[in-house]
Amino acid sequence: AQDFIEYVQRFTGTIQVAGDGLLAHIAREGVEESASDVRAREILSRLDMPNPKGAEIGVFAGDLSSKLLAREDLRLIMVDSWGDFDECFYGSEDFHSKLSMTKQDDYYAKTKNVVAFAKDRATIIREKSVPASQRITEMLDFVFIDADHSYEGCKADIEAWYPKVREGGLVSGHDYDNADFPQWGVKQAVDEFAKKLGLKVELGENWTWFIRVPAQQRIAA
């Protein structure tokens, strides 16, 4: 039953289960949104342009990636080091930093599998965030940052990826003021960056945050 629930949360079509068993009951009653469902909804609801192209920084198992790529005209660059962390990442006490390289390789393989349906719309870059940003030459419609949750790491990610987003596009991310992890520095990094450029931080469900890139700030940034 749990496997079925996880499958339903990934599936974007309609599911019907015959009979009166447990799976049929779950299908009839519906399945609660997963955290990645909520994040995907928050992002996609703000993308009102055709054929959007974005980047997800911090991919892990590809759950959010697969939900975003369910939009058939969306292209996504997926960036994660899957194991090559800076010292400040460890300082954030993020559980990802404690996974073995075998586990990291497993999650990398899982990510490739769950986005395989998108084919050439999905580009996976296994590299640290800041060097990976230097590879990007095409302007993006959005970037979603959910990688290093330390203040130093999040600050570096925002500064690296903000110039890659077009005027009117979105710089966004996860775990803004997550009360379960008060040691993380995401809120401080986001607030300081927004204040420096005089920008507004918009908050969404599941600790998501969004900054709209205005035309007049592009040169200043």
N, C-alpha and C positions, 0 to 999 in steps of 0.2 A: 504493500500500500504506500509506503514512504517513497519507494522508487517511482511509483505511478504519479504521486504528487509532484515530485521533482521533474518528471517528464512533462506533466501538464504545464508547470510553471515555465518551461522552456518553449513549449509548443505555441505557435501563434494562430493556429487554425481552430476549427470546431471539433470537439471530441464527443462521440456518442459511444456508450458502453451498453451492450445488450444484457438483459437478465436483471436479477435482483440482488446480486452480490455486493461486496464491499466496494469494489471499484466502480460499479454502476452507481452506487449511492454517492460516492465522492464526486463522480462526474455530474450528477444531478444537482448536488448541493453547491458545487463550485469550490474552487481552491483559492485560499487567501493569497494576495499578492506577496511575492517574495521581495526582499530588500532590493534586489537588482531590478525587479519589475518597477518598483517605485522610482528608483533613480532614472531608469530608462524613460519612464513617463514624464518625469520632470524635465529631462533634456529634450526629448522629442517634441513636447508641447511648445517649446520655445524656438523650434526650427521651422520657420514658416516659408523657407525658400525651397525651390526644387533642387534635386541632386546635391544635397549638402555633403560636404567633406569635412571630417573632423579627426581629432586624435584623442585617444584614451591613454592616459599616462598612469601606469599601474594597473595591470590587467589580471594578474593572478590566474584564475581558472577560466576566464573568458565568459563568465556569466553575463555581465553587463554588455560585453561586446556582442554576444549573440542576440541580445534583445534589441540593441541599436540597429544591427544589421538586418533585423527582420523587416525594417523599412527598406523596400527593394531598390530605392534610388539613392541610398546612403552609402558613401565610401568611408572607410575607417582605417586610420593608422593606429596600430596597437603597440605601445611601447612598454616594455618591462625588462628588467635585467635578469629576472628569475634567478636571483642568488648573488649577484655581484653588488654588494651594498657598501655605501660609505659609512664612516664611523658614526656620523650624526644619526643615521638610520637606526643603528643599534641603540643609540642613546634615547630614541623615542620609545623603546621597549615594545616595538611592534612584533607580533608573533611571527610574522613572515620572515624576519631576520633570523629566527631560531630554527627554521626548517633545514633539513639536510639537503645537499645538492641532488641527491636521488629524488627527494620529494619535489624539489624545484623543477627538475627535468620532467617529472611526471605531470606537473601542472602546466608546463610549457607544451607538452604533447597533448594534454587534454584541451588546451586552448585551441591548438591547431585543428583538432577534431571538431570542436563545437562550432567553429566558424567556417568549416570547409564548405558548407552550403553556399556561402557568399562568394566563393571563388575569388576572382580578381578584384572584388570590391573590398577585400580585407587584406591589409598589408601588416605583417608582424615584424617588429624590429626588436631583437633581443640585445638590448644595450641600455646603459644608464640614460636617464632622462635628458640631462643637459647636452651631452655629446650627440644624442639622437636628434635633438631639436635642430642642430646645425646642419643636418642632412635635408631638412624640409625647405624646399624652395617655392612651393605653391602655397598661396595664402589659404588659410583654413576658415571655415564657417564657425567652428567651435573647437574647444579643447576641454577635456574633463580630466582634472588632476586628482589622482587617488593613490599616490605612491608613498614617498617618504613623508611621514606625518610629523617629523620634528620641525621646529620653527625654521632652522637653517635650510633643511631640505625642501620644505614647501616653498619657502621664499625663493630659493634658487630655481625651482620648477616654474613658478609663476613668472619670474623675470625672464626665463629662457623661452617660454612658450607664448607669452603675451604678444611679442612682436610678430608671431606667426599667424595671428588671427586678423582677419580683414576688418575694416571699418563696419560697424553694425553687428559684428560677430560676437560670440560669447566666450569668455574665459570662465571656467567653472570648476567645481570639484566637490569632494566629499569630506565628511567628518568635521564640519565647521561647528565648533563648540559642542562636541560630543561629550556629554557628561560622564559617560562610562570610562573615558580616557582623558582625565584632566591634565595629564602630563604632556599631551600632544600640543603642538604649536601652530596648528592650522589656522585657528581664528586670529591669532596675533599676526601671522604672516599675511593673511588676506586683508585684515583691517588696515594694517600699515601700508600695504600696496595701494589699496583703494584711496586712503586718505592722501597719500603722496600725489596721486593724480587727480584728486577731487572727484572720484567716481562713487557710485552707489553700489552697495552690496545687497543683492536680492537673495532671500533665503527660500528654500523649498523643503519638501518633506525629506525624511531620512538624512538630515544634516547636510543637505546639498546647498551650495552657494553659487551665485552667478554674478558676473560683472559684464556689462555690455560695453563694447569698445566703441567710443564715439569718434566721429571723424576728426574733431578738433584736437584729440589727444594722441593721434597716431604719431606725429612727429615728436611730440614731447616724450613719448614713451621710449 
